[in-house]
């Protein structure tokens, strides 16, 4: 049996971290965005701010996170609780 880093949610669509490796990935993602928030705050008031690099800095790591979840987690599908009850 394959050990999944991310388990499928019981309700809805998506994953949650189920192993140490999954929690490390989520922690890196959170630390990245926390650091970016401080850098973003300093750039907003300058004349060199542009929204497109900022969107790229959001979409790229989020896409990477989704790919990692897809590759190392249970296959996603819409779930609505236990059907065995």
Number of C-alpha atoms within 10 A of each C-alpha: 3 7 11 18 23 24 20 21 18 14 12 13 12 20 19 16 19 15 13 11 14 19 15 13 15 16 11 12 15 12 11 14 15 12 10 15 12 10 11 14 10 11 13 12 9 9 7 7 13 11 9 9 10 12 10 11 14 14 12 11 14 13 11 12 16 15 12 15 25 16 13 17 23 18 14 15 12 12 14 11 11 8 6 4 4
